[in-house]
C-alpha cells in the first residue's frame, strides 16, 4: 500500500538570511581576520550564507571580551538579575520559534516537524529551566553542603558544539553556564552556524550585557584555538569521541575543567514480551530520528530470538512508510544527511557492513537528485565483531543482533567502549528495573526512546565522555568546586 | 634460650592482589627504611605486569561488589574499621616507623583513620539520596537519576600520609561500589600492607582493593594507560606537574575520569567533604512512560 501526499512545505519567507555573517564578539557582529566559508543547505546544496572563520586573534578577542564581561559585569550581577536575562532569552526563543525552526531545518537538513516540535521547544524550555536556578544555586548541590562558597562560577567557558542539534546543543551549553554566572565563547559546527548567529541577535534583543555570550564560527582549527586558549577556565564539548580524546589531551596538566559528551553505540533491547508495535515505533524513533545523527541513537537493535522475525517484519513494514525528502515539508520523516563528508562516512560503513556479510535492506524510496541523502537502512545477521556493530555510524543505519537470555542481552549491550544510552522494551516491570541496573549507560529509556528534557541529566559512561548536562546535575560543571 | 637472645621473626611484605599476597612477578624488591633511614624490609617492587594483574582482579571483582546492597557495603567497611581498632597498636607502630611520629601523634593518626572509615562506611546508603533524585520532566514519564560506581579506579595514594591518607583515598572509592588498584606511597608502603592484611581478614571480597608497593614509574603509567581502568586519582603525585600531565594524556586514551594531582599533599585531618565520593560516580537516568 502506498500513500500519496501532496507537498506541504513550510514557508521559508519567515527567515531573513543575510548574505554574510561576521563573528559575534563583545555584543557586536565584527569582521573576522581569517577567511570565510560557505554554509549550505544539505537538502539542495544551495549556498545559504558566507560565514567568517575565526582565527587565533579572533578567538583571543572573544575570550578577552568574555573575561571582561565576567569580571566587570556578569559575575557581579545578583542571581535573580541573571535569571531575568535568561527568562527573556527563553521568551524571545518562543516568540521567534518558527523562524528558528525553519532556519535550523534549512541549515541542518532535519525535518521541520522535528525542529519545530522537538529542538526549538526544548531550547526554550532549557533556558526557562536554568533561568530559575540562577538565584537558587546554593540549594543545587546538597552533597557539597549549603553555603555560598559552593555556588561560585568558574569563569570563562569555551564551548564547542556539533551539527546534529545546533541550537539545542547551544542551549545545553549556554543556559547552565550563564545561570551559574560564567561567560561563554561558543563555537557552533562549521556546517550549521546559522541558528547560533540568530541566537546572537536574540542576545542583542534581550539586552544581554556585551561579552557575556560570544559566538565564533569556524572549523576544527578555531575549536582548537578556543580549547587551548590559556584564559579559558572551562571547556565543554559535544561531538566525536576522537575529538573528545584530543581535547582531554590538550587540557592535560592545566587547571581547566572539562565536560565531554561524546559518541555512542546504544543497544535497544527488545524482549519477547514487549508490546511489539510500540517497540517498533521506539526502534524507528531510536535510529531514524534526526537521520540517525544522534549520539544516543539506538543503533544496535538487540531482539530476543523468539520474536526476531516478527519484529523485523513489522519494522520493515514501518520503514516502508517513512517519507524521506524535503526537510521543510511537514510530512517529511527523514531529512537530508548533514554534509557530503558525513554521507561518505555512512556509505563507507554501510558498504563495509555488506562486505563483512551482513544483510542490507532499505525500503524503496526515491531520493532527491541534489543534496545529501541516505535511505533508512537495516542490517540483519550482524555479529558483535562487525564494524557496523561497533562503530558509530551517525546515520539512519540500524544493526540487528539477537539474544536468547536476559544475561546475554546485557552482555551484548555492554560490549562496547561507549556508554551513553540504552533502551529496554518489555512489559515486565521487574525486568525493566533489573536491566536498567545492569546496563552501563548514562541514560536508559524503558519502553520509550530518545526523550529529552531540561530537568533530566544526560551524559555517558566510559568513552561516551564525562559530566552531565541537564537538571540539577548539569550545574556542577559550571560551579567552582 | 633466654628471651633477650631471641631473634625476631620478620614479616615478608608482599603485594595484595585479588585477595592473595603474591610477590612481584618480576622478582624485584626494594629497600624500605624507617623514618631514620634504618632498614626495615625488602618490599615488593611491583612491575607493569603486576599492575595489569591487579586491574584484572579489580575488574573481576567489580560486578558483584557493585551489585551488593549499599547496606552490605557499609557493613563491610565498618567491619574494616573494627578490625583496625583491634590492631590499633600495630598500626600505631607502623605509622611511627614510616612517618617518624611520636606515639601520641601516631595514635591520633590511627584513630582518625579508623574514624574516617566509619564516616565513609555510613555514606554507602546515603549518597544515592543526596546526589540522586527524581526529575520533574514535562511529560508523562517517571524519570529518576541515581549514582552508580564508575568501575575500576586506579588510586595513586599519598606519599607522606601512609595510613590516614591511604584510608582517605581508598574508602570513598570502594564504598560506592568501585573496585580499585592502589599504588602506595613509595617510601612508606608498609602501613598499606598491614592495612591489606586487615582487608584480607575482613569481609571485603578479594579484588575489591588491590595494593601495589614499589616505584610509581613502573606502575603509574601502566594504570593511566590501561584501557580497562575507568578512572584515576593522581593525589599521590602531588606537585609533580610533568608526571601528572603525562599520566593525564595517557588517561585520555579511554577517557578516564581523572582526579588531578593537587599542588601539594592535602591536610588529611580536615573534613574530607564528598568530593572523593562523587568523583568516581556516574549518574544514570532512567525514563519510563506513565500511563494506564
Interface residues (C-beta under 8 A of the other chain):
Chain A: X125 X142 X143 X144 X145 X241 X244 X245 X248 X249 X252 X253 X260 X262 X417 X432 X436 X437 X441 X442 X443 X444 X445 X446 X447 X448 X451 X453 X455 X456 X457 X458 X459 X461 X462 X463 X464 X465 X466 X468 X471 X472 X473 X481
Chain B: X67 X127 X130 X131 X133 X135 X136 X137 X138 X139 X141 X143 X145 X150 X151 X230 X241 X244 X245 X248 X249 X251 X252 X253 X254 X255 X257 X273 X274 X275 X277 X278 X282 X283 X284 X285 X286 X287 X288 X289
